[in-house]
Amino acid sequence: MNEVTLEEIHEDLLSIKNYLNKIMVYFEEDEFELSDEIKKRIIESRKMPMSQMITQEEVEKEFL
């Protein structure tokens, strides 16, 4: 096993803390709203019958 110093652990923890703080900004942001166009598309998509939708498997075949 490699030896790790407390300083290295401290630096890693600070780095993780920094990443978490950046991620938290997205969760704490109250100003994010869907545009009217997106809201319209959601409403339209909910009107579509399930029988007209493609399956997850079909999506994976096309894109993966």
PDB file of N, CA, C, O and CB in Angstrom:
ATOM      1  N   MET A   1       0.819  -1.193   0.000  1.00  0.00           N
ATOM      2  CA  MET A   1       0.000   0.000   0.000  1.00  0.00           C
ATOM      3  C   MET A   1       0.865   1.261   0.000  1.00  0.00           C
ATOM      4  O   MET A   1       1.964   1.285   0.555  1.00  0.00           O
ATOM      5  CB  MET A   1      -0.933  -0.004   1.203  1.00  0.00           C
ATOM      6  N   ASN A   2       0.358   2.261  -0.612  1.00  0.00           N
ATOM      7  CA  ASN A   2       1.065   3.541  -0.619  1.00  0.00           C
ATOM      8  C   ASN A   2       0.782   4.292   0.670  1.00  0.00           C
ATOM      9  O   ASN A   2      -0.319   4.221   1.216  1.00  0.00           O
ATOM     10  CB  ASN A   2       0.654   4.392  -1.841  1.00  0.00           C
ATOM     11  N   GLU A   3       1.762   4.993   1.137  1.00  0.00           N
ATOM     12  CA  GLU A   3       1.568   5.824   2.314  1.00  0.00           C
ATOM     13  C   GLU A   3       1.014   7.167   1.886  1.00  0.00           C
ATOM     14  O   GLU A   3       1.383   7.710   0.845  1.00  0.00           O
ATOM     15  CB  GLU A   3       2.886   5.998   3.098  1.00  0.00           C
ATOM     16  N   VAL A   4       0.129   7.686   2.701  1.00  0.00           N
ATOM     17  CA  VAL A   4      -0.503   8.960   2.408  1.00  0.00           C
ATOM     18  C   VAL A   4      -0.289   9.867   3.609  1.00  0.00           C
ATOM     19  O   VAL A   4      -0.432   9.447   4.758  1.00  0.00           O
ATOM     20  CB  VAL A   4      -2.024   8.789   2.084  1.00  0.00           C
ATOM     21  N   THR A   5       0.047  11.089   3.332  1.00  0.00           N
ATOM     22  CA  THR A   5       0.271  12.034   4.421  1.00  0.00           C
ATOM     23  C   THR A   5      -1.032  12.733   4.787  1.00  0.00           C
ATOM     24  O   THR A   5      -1.979  12.765   4.000  1.00  0.00           O
ATOM     25  CB  THR A   5       1.344  13.066   4.033  1.00  0.00           C
ATOM     26  N   LEU A   6      -1.065  13.276   5.960  1.00  0.00           N
ATOM     27  CA  LEU A   6      -2.233  14.049   6.380  1.00  0.00           C
ATOM     28  C   LEU A   6      -2.447  15.246   5.470  1.00  0.00           C
ATOM     29  O   LEU A   6      -3.585  15.647   5.224  1.00  0.00           O
ATOM     30  CB  LEU A   6      -2.079  14.513   7.829  1.00  0.00           C
ATOM     31  N   GLU A   7      -1.390  15.801   4.983  1.00  0.00           N
ATOM     32  CA  GLU A   7      -1.500  16.954   4.079  1.00  0.00           C
ATOM     33  C   GLU A   7      -2.212  16.554   2.785  1.00  0.00           C
ATOM     34  O   GLU A   7      -3.057  17.295   2.283  1.00  0.00           O
ATOM     35  CB  GLU A   7      -0.097  17.532   3.761  1.00  0.00           C
ATOM     36  N   GLU A   8      -1.870  15.392   2.253  1.00  0.00           N
ATOM     37  CA  GLU A   8      -2.531  14.911   1.033  1.00  0.00           C
ATOM     38  C   GLU A   8      -4.008  14.642   1.281  1.00  0.00           C
ATOM     39  O   GLU A   8      -4.852  14.961   0.444  1.00  0.00           O
ATOM     40  CB  GLU A   8      -1.846  13.637   0.515  1.00  0.00           C
ATOM     41  N   ILE A   9      -4.315  14.063   2.414  1.00  0.00           N
ATOM     42  CA  ILE A   9      -5.719  13.804   2.769  1.00  0.00           C
ATOM     43  C   ILE A   9      -6.461  15.125   2.893  1.00  0.00           C
ATOM     44  O   ILE A   9      -7.588  15.273   2.420  1.00  0.00           O
ATOM     45  CB  ILE A   9      -5.824  12.994   4.096  1.00  0.00           C
ATOM     46  N   HIS A  10      -5.808  16.076   3.537  1.00  0.00           N
ATOM     47  CA  HIS A  10      -6.425  17.395   3.703  1.00  0.00           C
ATOM     48  C   HIS A  10      -6.706  18.046   2.341  1.00  0.00           C
ATOM     49  O   HIS A  10      -7.790  18.590   2.129  1.00  0.00           O
ATOM     50  CB  HIS A  10      -5.515  18.308   4.552  1.00  0.00           C
ATOM     51  N   GLU A  11      -5.760  17.996   1.443  1.00  0.00           N
ATOM     52  CA  GLU A  11      -5.947  18.565   0.101  1.00  0.00           C
ATOM     53  C   GLU A  11      -7.088  17.870  -0.635  1.00  0.00           C
ATOM     54  O   GLU A  11      -7.899  18.520  -1.295  1.00  0.00           O
ATOM     55  CB  GLU A  11      -4.648  18.453  -0.719  1.00  0.00           C
ATOM     56  N   ASP A  12      -7.142  16.552  -0.517  1.00  0.00           N
ATOM     57  CA  ASP A  12      -8.230  15.807  -1.158  1.00  0.00           C
ATOM     58  C   ASP A  12      -9.583  16.195  -0.577  1.00  0.00           C
ATOM     59  O   ASP A  12     -10.554  16.364  -1.314  1.00  0.00           O
ATOM     60  CB  ASP A  12      -8.009  14.300  -1.004  1.00  0.00           C
ATOM     61  N   LEU A  13      -9.646  16.334   0.720  1.00  0.00           N
ATOM     62  CA  LEU A  13     -10.905  16.722   1.361  1.00  0.00           C
ATOM     63  C   LEU A  13     -11.335  18.130   0.947  1.00  0.00           C
ATOM     64  O   LEU A  13     -12.520  18.390   0.736  1.00  0.00           O
ATOM     65  CB  LEU A  13     -10.769  16.645   2.886  1.00  0.00           C
ATOM     66  N   LEU A  14     -10.369  19.025   0.834  1.00  0.00           N
ATOM     67  CA  LEU A  14     -10.702  20.376   0.369  1.00  0.00           C
ATOM     68  C   LEU A  14     -11.215  20.355  -1.068  1.00  0.00           C
ATOM     69  O   LEU A  14     -12.134  21.094  -1.420  1.00  0.00           O
ATOM     70  CB  LEU A  14      -9.478  21.294   0.473  1.00  0.00           C
ATOM     71  N   SER A  15     -10.624  19.516  -1.875  1.00  0.00           N
ATOM     72  CA  SER A  15     -11.065  19.386  -3.263  1.00  0.00           C
ATOM     73  C   SER A  15     -12.493  18.843  -3.321  1.00  0.00           C
ATOM     74  O   SER A  15     -13.329  19.345  -4.072  1.00  0.00           O
ATOM     75  CB  SER A  15     -10.109  18.466  -4.053  1.00  0.00           C
ATOM     76  N   ILE A  16     -12.758  17.831  -2.533  1.00  0.00           N
ATOM     77  CA  ILE A  16     -14.115  17.260  -2.484  1.00  0.00           C
ATOM     78  C   ILE A  16     -15.107  18.306  -1.991  1.00  0.00           C
ATOM     79  O   ILE A  16     -16.208  18.427  -2.528  1.00  0.00           O
ATOM     80  CB  ILE A  16     -14.157  16.008  -1.566  1.00  0.00           C
ATOM     81  N   LYS A  17     -14.721  19.044  -0.990  1.00  0.00           N
ATOM     82  CA  LYS A  17     -15.589  20.101  -0.461  1.00  0.00           C
ATOM     83  C   LYS A  17     -15.901  21.137  -1.539  1.00  0.00           C
ATOM     84  O   LYS A  17     -17.035  21.603  -1.652  1.00  0.00           O
ATOM     85  CB  LYS A  17     -14.930  20.783   0.755  1.00  0.00           C
ATOM     86  N   ASN A  18     -14.904  21.489  -2.317  1.00  0.00           N
ATOM     87  CA  ASN A  18     -15.089  22.453  -3.396  1.00  0.00           C
ATOM     88  C   ASN A  18     -16.092  21.932  -4.430  1.00  0.00           C
ATOM     89  O   ASN A  18     -16.987  22.660  -4.859  1.00  0.00           O
ATOM     90  CB  ASN A  18     -13.745  22.763  -4.068  1.00  0.00           C
ATOM     91  N   TYR A  19     -15.932  20.665  -4.824  1.00  0.00           N
ATOM     92  CA  TYR A  19     -16.870  20.068  -5.777  1.00  0.00           C
ATOM     93  C   TYR A  19     -18.284  20.036  -5.222  1.00  0.00           C
ATOM     94  O   TYR A  19     -19.240  20.351  -5.931  1.00  0.00           O
ATOM     95  CB  TYR A  19     -16.427  18.658  -6.145  1.00  0.00           C
ATOM     96  N   LEU A  20     -18.420  19.661  -3.970  1.00  0.00           N
ATOM     97  CA  LEU A  20     -19.743  19.607  -3.354  1.00  0.00           C
ATOM     98  C   LEU A  20     -20.389  20.984  -3.286  1.00  0.00           C
ATOM     99  O   LEU A  20     -21.593  21.124  -3.497  1.00  0.00           O
ATOM    100  CB  LEU A  20     -19.650  19.011  -1.959  1.00  0.00           C
ATOM    101  N   ASN A  21     -19.599  21.976  -2.997  1.00  0.00           N
ATOM    102  CA  ASN A  21     -20.138  23.339  -2.969  1.00  0.00           C
ATOM    103  C   ASN A  21     -20.651  23.756  -4.341  1.00  0.00           C
ATOM    104  O   ASN A  21     -21.687  24.414  -4.443  1.00  0.00           O
ATOM    105  CB  ASN A  21     -19.070  24.327  -2.488  1.00  0.00           C
ATOM    106  N   LYS A  22     -19.938  23.380  -5.390  1.00  0.00           N
ATOM    107  CA  LYS A  22     -20.389  23.708  -6.743  1.00  0.00           C
ATOM    108  C   LYS A  22     -21.687  22.978  -7.075  1.00  0.00           C
ATOM    109  O   LYS A  22     -22.587  23.545  -7.694  1.00  0.00           O
ATOM    110  CB  LYS A  22     -19.305  23.353  -7.773  1.00  0.00           C
ATOM    111  N   ILE A  23     -21.773  21.738  -6.664  1.00  0.00           N
ATOM    112  CA  ILE A  23     -22.989  20.955  -6.913  1.00  0.00           C
ATOM    113  C   ILE A  23     -24.166  21.538  -6.141  1.00  0.00           C
ATOM    114  O   ILE A  23     -25.276  21.606  -6.669  1.00  0.00           O
ATOM    115  CB  ILE A  23     -22.776  19.476  -6.520  1.00  0.00           C
ATOM    116  N   MET A  24     -23.941  21.954  -4.916  1.00  0.00           N
ATOM    117  CA  MET A  24     -25.014  22.491  -4.082  1.00  0.00           C
ATOM    118  C   MET A  24     -25.618  23.762  -4.670  1.00  0.00           C
ATOM    119  O   MET A  24     -26.793  24.052  -4.446  1.00  0.00           O
ATOM    120  CB  MET A  24     -24.495  22.770  -2.685  1.00  0.00           C
ATOM    121  N   VAL A  25     -24.832  24.511  -5.411  1.00  0.00           N
ATOM    122  CA  VAL A  25     -25.348  25.725  -6.034  1.00  0.00           C
ATOM    123  C   VAL A  25     -26.545  25.385  -6.925  1.00  0.00           C
ATOM    124  O   VAL A  25     -27.524  26.129  -6.962  1.00  0.00           O
ATOM    125  CB  VAL A  25     -24.239  26.431  -6.855  1.00  0.00           C
ATOM    126  N   TYR A  26     -26.465  24.271  -7.634  1.00  0.00           N
ATOM    127  CA  TYR A  26     -27.556  23.876  -8.509  1.00  0.00           C
ATOM    128  C   TYR A  26     -28.813  23.526  -7.727  1.00  0.00           C
ATOM    129  O   TYR A  26     -29.922  23.808  -8.180  1.00  0.00           O
ATOM    130  CB  TYR A  26     -27.138  22.703  -9.362  1.00  0.00           C
ATOM    131  N   PHE A  27     -28.655  22.924  -6.579  1.00  0.00           N
ATOM    132  CA  PHE A  27     -29.809  22.530  -5.780  1.00  0.00           C
ATOM    133  C   PHE A  27     -30.412  23.707  -5.021  1.00  0.00           C
ATOM    134  O   PHE A  27     -31.609  23.718  -4.730  1.00  0.00           O
ATOM    135  CB  PHE A  27     -29.416  21.440  -4.807  1.00  0.00           C
ATOM    136  N   GLU A  28     -29.601  24.672  -4.708  1.00  0.00           N
ATOM    137  CA  GLU A  28     -30.068  25.812  -3.933  1.00  0.00           C
ATOM    138  C   GLU A  28     -30.626  26.934  -4.811  1.00  0.00           C
ATOM    139  O   GLU A  28     -31.309  27.830  -4.315  1.00  0.00           O
ATOM    140  CB  GLU A  28     -28.942  26.343  -3.083  1.00  0.00           C
ATOM    141  N   GLU A  29     -30.344  26.887  -6.075  1.00  0.00           N
ATOM    142  CA  GLU A  29     -30.752  27.953  -6.986  1.00  0.00           C
ATOM    143  C   GLU A  29     -32.262  27.921  -7.174  1.00  0.00           C
ATOM    144  O   GLU A  29     -32.819  26.935  -7.656  1.00  0.00           O
ATOM    145  CB  GLU A  29     -30.033  27.818  -8.350  1.00  0.00           C
ATOM    146  N   ASP A  30     -32.920  29.012  -6.787  1.00  0.00           N
ATOM    147  CA  ASP A  30     -34.375  29.101  -6.910  1.00  0.00           C
ATOM    148  C   ASP A  30     -34.808  29.772  -8.208  1.00  0.00           C
ATOM    149  O   ASP A  30     -35.993  29.770  -8.541  1.00  0.00           O
ATOM    150  CB  ASP A  30     -34.949  29.857  -5.732  1.00  0.00           C
ATOM    151  N   GLU A  31     -33.883  30.332  -8.925  1.00  0.00           N
ATOM    152  CA  GLU A  31     -34.238  31.118 -10.095  1.00  0.00           C
ATOM    153  C   GLU A  31     -34.400  30.294 -11.364  1.00  0.00           C
ATOM    154  O   GLU A  31     -34.798  30.830 -12.399  1.00  0.00           O
ATOM    155  CB  GLU A  31     -33.209  32.163 -10.319  1.00  0.00           C
ATOM    156  N   PHE A  32     -34.098  28.991 -11.304  1.00  0.00           N
ATOM    157  CA  PHE A  32     -34.230  28.164 -12.492  1.00  0.00           C
ATOM    158  C   PHE A  32     -35.702  27.906 -12.775  1.00  0.00           C
ATOM    159  O   PHE A  32     -36.434  27.423 -11.911  1.00  0.00           O
ATOM    160  CB  PHE A  32     -33.468  26.836 -12.323  1.00  0.00           C
ATOM    161  N   GLU A  33     -36.126  28.227 -13.977  1.00  0.00           N
ATOM    162  CA  GLU A  33     -37.502  27.976 -14.387  1.00  0.00           C
ATOM    163  C   GLU A  33     -37.491  27.425 -15.797  1.00  0.00           C
ATOM    164  O   GLU A  33     -36.590  27.702 -16.588  1.00  0.00           O
ATOM    165  CB  GLU A  33     -38.363  29.265 -14.301  1.00  0.00           C
ATOM    166  N   LEU A  34     -38.505  26.645 -16.092  1.00  0.00           N
ATOM    167  CA  LEU A  34     -38.645  26.128 -17.448  1.00  0.00           C
ATOM    168  C   LEU A  34     -39.136  27.232 -18.362  1.00  0.00           C
ATOM    169  O   LEU A  34     -39.957  28.062 -17.969  1.00  0.00           O
ATOM    170  CB  LEU A  34     -39.608  24.924 -17.485  1.00  0.00           C
ATOM    171  N   SER A  35     -38.636  27.236 -19.564  1.00  0.00           N
ATOM    172  CA  SER A  35     -39.102  28.232 -20.535  1.00  0.00           C
ATOM    173  C   SER A  35     -40.524  27.876 -20.968  1.00  0.00           C
ATOM    174  O   SER A  35     -40.980  26.747 -20.784  1.00  0.00           O
ATOM    175  CB  SER A  35     -38.145  28.303 -21.775  1.00  0.00           C
ATOM    176  N   ASP A  36     -41.198  28.839 -21.532  1.00  0.00           N
ATOM    177  CA  ASP A  36     -42.563  28.593 -22.011  1.00  0.00           C
ATOM    178  C   ASP A  36     -42.584  27.516 -23.087  1.00  0.00           C
ATOM    179  O   ASP A  36     -43.515  26.713 -23.151  1.00  0.00           O
ATOM    180  CB  ASP A  36     -43.181  29.885 -22.554  1.00  0.00           C
ATOM    181  N   GLU A  37     -41.568  27.501 -23.924  1.00  0.00           N
ATOM    182  CA  GLU A  37     -41.496  26.488 -24.984  1.00  0.00           C
ATOM    183  C   GLU A  37     -41.385  25.089 -24.388  1.00  0.00           C
ATOM    184  O   GLU A  37     -42.047  24.164 -24.859  1.00  0.00           O
ATOM    185  CB  GLU A  37     -40.299  26.762 -25.915  1.00  0.00           C
ATOM    186  N   ILE A  38     -40.577  24.928 -23.383  1.00  0.00           N
ATOM    187  CA  ILE A  38     -40.416  23.622 -22.740  1.00  0.00           C
ATOM    188  C   ILE A  38     -41.714  23.223 -22.046  1.00  0.00           C
ATOM    189  O   ILE A  38     -42.130  22.067 -22.126  1.00  0.00           O
ATOM    190  CB  ILE A  38     -39.245  23.648 -21.725  1.00  0.00           C
ATOM    191  N   LYS A  39     -42.345  24.152 -21.380  1.00  0.00           N
ATOM    192  CA  LYS A  39     -43.632  23.853 -20.730  1.00  0.00           C
ATOM    193  C   LYS A  39     -44.653  23.390 -21.764  1.00  0.00           C
ATOM    194  O   LYS A  39     -45.412  22.451 -21.526  1.00  0.00           O
ATOM    195  CB  LYS A  39     -44.166  25.097 -19.971  1.00  0.00           C
ATOM    196  N   LYS A  40     -44.662  24.058 -22.910  1.00  0.00           N
ATOM    197  CA  LYS A  40     -45.584  23.694 -23.985  1.00  0.00           C
ATOM    198  C   LYS A  40     -45.289  22.271 -24.481  1.00  0.00           C
ATOM    199  O   LYS A  40     -46.212  21.486 -24.696  1.00  0.00           O
ATOM    200  CB  LYS A  40     -45.482  24.708 -25.155  1.00  0.00           C
ATOM    201  N   ARG A  41     -44.011  21.943 -24.662  1.00  0.00           N
ATOM    202  CA  ARG A  41     -43.635  20.605 -25.129  1.00  0.00           C
ATOM    203  C   ARG A  41     -44.018  19.519 -24.125  1.00  0.00           C
ATOM    204  O   ARG A  41     -44.428  18.423 -24.506  1.00  0.00           O
ATOM    205  CB  ARG A  41     -42.136  20.548 -25.401  1.00  0.00           C
ATOM    206  N   ILE A  42     -43.880  19.833 -22.861  1.00  0.00           N
ATOM    207  CA  ILE A  42     -44.265  18.860 -21.829  1.00  0.00           C
ATOM    208  C   ILE A  42     -45.763  18.593 -21.887  1.00  0.00           C
ATOM    209  O   ILE A  42     -46.200  17.444 -21.838  1.00  0.00           O
ATOM    210  CB  ILE A  42     -43.866  19.364 -20.421  1.00  0.00           C
ATOM    211  N   ILE A  43     -46.533  19.645 -21.991  1.00  0.00           N
ATOM    212  CA  ILE A  43     -47.990  19.493 -22.072  1.00  0.00           C
ATOM    213  C   ILE A  43     -48.367  18.672 -23.297  1.00  0.00           C
ATOM    214  O   ILE A  43     -49.209  17.778 -23.213  1.00  0.00           O
ATOM    215  CB  ILE A  43     -48.683  20.872 -22.121  1.00  0.00           C
ATOM    216  N   GLU A  44     -47.743  18.977 -24.439  1.00  0.00           N
ATOM    217  CA  GLU A  44     -48.035  18.229 -25.664  1.00  0.00           C
ATOM    218  C   GLU A  44     -47.637  16.763 -25.539  1.00  0.00           C
ATOM    219  O   GLU A  44     -48.358  15.878 -26.000  1.00  0.00           O
ATOM    220  CB  GLU A  44     -47.316  18.861 -26.849  1.00  0.00           C
ATOM    221  N   SER A  45     -46.504  16.511 -24.924  1.00  0.00           N
ATOM    222  CA  SER A  45     -46.044  15.127 -24.800  1.00  0.00           C
ATOM    223  C   SER A  45     -46.961  14.308 -23.893  1.00  0.00           C
ATOM    224  O   SER A  45     -47.132  13.108 -24.105  1.00  0.00           O
ATOM    225  CB  SER A  45     -44.615  15.093 -24.260  1.00  0.00           C
ATOM    226  N   ARG A  46     -47.539  14.938 -22.906  1.00  0.00           N
ATOM    227  CA  ARG A  46     -48.451  14.222 -22.005  1.00  0.00           C
ATOM    228  C   ARG A  46     -49.760  13.843 -22.706  1.00  0.00           C
ATOM    229  O   ARG A  46     -50.462  12.933 -22.267  1.00  0.00           O
ATOM    230  CB  ARG A  46     -48.753  15.080 -20.770  1.00  0.00           C
ATOM    231  N   LYS A  47     -50.075  14.532 -23.774  1.00  0.00           N
ATOM    232  CA  LYS A  47     -51.293  14.216 -24.531  1.00  0.00           C
ATOM    233  C   LYS A  47     -51.095  13.019 -25.459  1.00  0.00           C
ATOM    234  O   LYS A  47     -52.071  12.409 -25.896  1.00  0.00           O
ATOM    235  CB  LYS A  47     -51.734  15.430 -25.344  1.00  0.00           C
ATOM    236  N   MET A  48     -49.848  12.681 -25.762  1.00  0.00           N
ATOM    237  CA  MET A  48     -49.551  11.589 -26.681  1.00  0.00           C
ATOM    238  C   MET A  48     -49.866  10.241 -26.016  1.00  0.00           C
ATOM    239  O   MET A  48     -49.457   9.999 -24.881  1.00  0.00           O
ATOM    240  CB  MET A  48     -48.068  11.645 -27.130  1.00  0.00           C
ATOM    241  N   PRO A  49     -50.582   9.379 -26.715  1.00  0.00           N
ATOM    242  CA  PRO A  49     -50.865   8.055 -26.156  1.00  0.00           C
ATOM    243  C   PRO A  49     -49.577   7.238 -26.001  1.00  0.00           C
ATOM    244  O   PRO A  49     -48.654   7.366 -26.805  1.00  0.00           O
ATOM    245  CB  PRO A  49     -51.870   7.300 -27.049  1.00  0.00           C
ATOM    246  N   MET A  50     -49.527   6.423 -24.991  1.00  0.00           N
ATOM    247  CA  MET A  50     -48.347   5.594 -24.729  1.00  0.00           C
ATOM    248  C   MET A  50     -48.045   4.677 -25.910  1.00  0.00           C
ATOM    249  O   MET A  50     -46.887   4.342 -26.160  1.00  0.00           O
ATOM    250  CB  MET A  50     -48.551   4.761 -23.458  1.00  0.00           C
ATOM    251  N   SER A  51     -49.065   4.281 -26.619  1.00  0.00           N
ATOM    252  CA  SER A  51     -48.871   3.368 -27.751  1.00  0.00           C
ATOM    253  C   SER A  51     -48.065   4.004 -28.883  1.00  0.00           C
ATOM    254  O   SER A  51     -47.490   3.289 -29.703  1.00  0.00           O
ATOM    255  CB  SER A  51     -50.219   2.909 -28.283  1.00  0.00           C
ATOM    256  N   GLN A  52     -48.017   5.317 -28.937  1.00  0.00           N
ATOM    257  CA  GLN A  52     -47.263   6.012 -29.977  1.00  0.00           C
ATOM    258  C   GLN A  52     -45.810   6.272 -29.579  1.00  0.00           C
ATOM    259  O   GLN A  52     -44.995   6.681 -30.406  1.00  0.00           O
ATOM    260  CB  GLN A  52     -47.939   7.323 -30.308  1.00  0.00           C
ATOM    261  N   MET A  53     -45.499   6.033 -28.323  1.00  0.00           N
ATOM    262  CA  MET A  53     -44.145   6.288 -27.841  1.00  0.00           C
ATOM    263  C   MET A  53     -43.256   5.079 -28.109  1.00  0.00           C
ATOM    264  O   MET A  53     -43.723   3.942 -28.176  1.00  0.00           O
ATOM    265  CB  MET A  53     -44.156   6.625 -26.337  1.00  0.00           C
ATOM    266  N   ILE A  54     -41.957   5.355 -28.260  1.00  0.00           N
ATOM    267  CA  ILE A  54     -41.026   4.259 -28.483  1.00  0.00           C
ATOM    268  C   ILE A  54     -40.520   3.748 -27.134  1.00  0.00           C
ATOM    269  O   ILE A  54     -40.562   4.472 -26.139  1.00  0.00           O
ATOM    270  CB  ILE A  54     -39.842   4.710 -29.385  1.00  0.00           C
ATOM    271  N   THR A  55     -40.055   2.537 -27.100  1.00  0.00           N
ATOM    272  CA  THR A  55     -39.587   1.938 -25.861  1.00  0.00           C
ATOM    273  C   THR A  55     -38.148   2.348 -25.562  1.00  0.00           C
ATOM    274  O   THR A  55     -37.442   2.882 -26.418  1.00  0.00           O
ATOM    275  CB  THR A  55     -39.699   0.419 -25.932  1.00  0.00           C
ATOM    276  N   GLN A  56     -37.743   2.088 -24.351  1.00  0.00           N
ATOM    277  CA  GLN A  56     -36.364   2.346 -23.951  1.00  0.00           C
ATOM    278  C   GLN A  56     -35.408   1.530 -24.807  1.00  0.00           C
ATOM    279  O   GLN A  56     -34.351   2.021 -25.202  1.00  0.00           O
ATOM    280  CB  GLN A  56     -36.159   2.023 -22.460  1.00  0.00           C
ATOM    281  N   GLU A  57     -35.772   0.305 -25.091  1.00  0.00           N
ATOM    282  CA  GLU A  57     -34.928  -0.557 -25.925  1.00  0.00           C
ATOM    283  C   GLU A  57     -34.732   0.038 -27.317  1.00  0.00           C
ATOM    284  O   GLU A  57     -33.631  -0.027 -27.865  1.00  0.00           O
ATOM    285  CB  GLU A  57     -35.542  -1.957 -26.037  1.00  0.00           C
ATOM    286  N   GLU A  58     -35.772   0.609 -27.886  1.00  0.00           N
ATOM    287  CA  GLU A  58     -35.658   1.224 -29.207  1.00  0.00           C
ATOM    288  C   GLU A  58     -34.723   2.433 -29.170  1.00  0.00           C
ATOM    289  O   GLU A  58     -33.947   2.657 -30.099  1.00  0.00           O
ATOM    290  CB  GLU A  58     -37.043   1.643 -29.721  1.00  0.00           C
ATOM    291  N   VAL A  59     -34.804   3.199 -28.099  1.00  0.00           N
ATOM    292  CA  VAL A  59     -33.918   4.356 -27.944  1.00  0.00           C
ATOM    293  C   VAL A  59     -32.464   3.886 -27.839  1.00  0.00           C
ATOM    294  O   VAL A  59     -31.570   4.449 -28.472  1.00  0.00           O
ATOM    295  CB  VAL A  59     -34.314   5.190 -26.689  1.00  0.00           C
ATOM    296  N   GLU A  60     -32.247   2.856 -27.038  1.00  0.00           N
ATOM    297  CA  GLU A  60     -30.891   2.342 -26.873  1.00  0.00           C
ATOM    298  C   GLU A  60     -30.331   1.787 -28.173  1.00  0.00           C
ATOM    299  O   GLU A  60     -29.149   1.975 -28.462  1.00  0.00           O
ATOM    300  CB  GLU A  60     -30.866   1.269 -25.806  1.00  0.00           C
ATOM    301  N   LYS A  61     -31.146   1.117 -28.953  1.00  0.00           N
ATOM    302  CA  LYS A  61     -30.688   0.584 -30.233  1.00  0.00           C
ATOM    303  C   LYS A  61     -30.249   1.703 -31.176  1.00  0.00           C
ATOM    304  O   LYS A  61     -29.282   1.565 -31.925  1.00  0.00           O
ATOM    305  CB  LYS A  61     -31.792  -0.247 -30.885  1.00  0.00           C
ATOM    306  N   GLU A  62     -30.970   2.791 -31.122  1.00  0.00           N
ATOM    307  CA  GLU A  62     -30.665   3.901 -32.027  1.00  0.00           C
ATOM    308  C   GLU A  62     -29.436   4.693 -31.586  1.00  0.00           C
ATOM    309  O   GLU A  62     -28.659   5.141 -32.429  1.00  0.00           O
ATOM    310  CB  GLU A  62     -31.860   4.831 -32.125  1.00  0.00           C
ATOM    311  N   PHE A  63     -29.252   4.870 -30.293  1.00  0.00           N
ATOM    312  CA  PHE A  63     -28.218   5.788 -29.821  1.00  0.00           C
ATOM    313  C   PHE A  63     -27.002   5.117 -29.186  1.00  0.00           C
ATOM    314  O   PHE A  63     -25.971   5.765 -29.007  1.00  0.00           O
ATOM    315  CB  PHE A  63     -28.812   6.719 -28.841  1.00  0.00           C
ATOM    316  N   LEU A  64     -27.100   3.862 -28.850  1.00  0.00           N
ATOM    317  CA  LEU A  64     -25.952   3.221 -28.193  1.00  0.00           C
ATOM    318  C   LEU A  64     -25.194   2.307 -29.126  1.00  0.00           C
ATOM    319  O   LEU A  64     -24.205   1.696 -28.723  1.00  0.00           O
ATOM    320  CB  LEU A  64     -26.407   2.436 -26.987  1.00  0.00           C
TER     321      LEU A  64
END
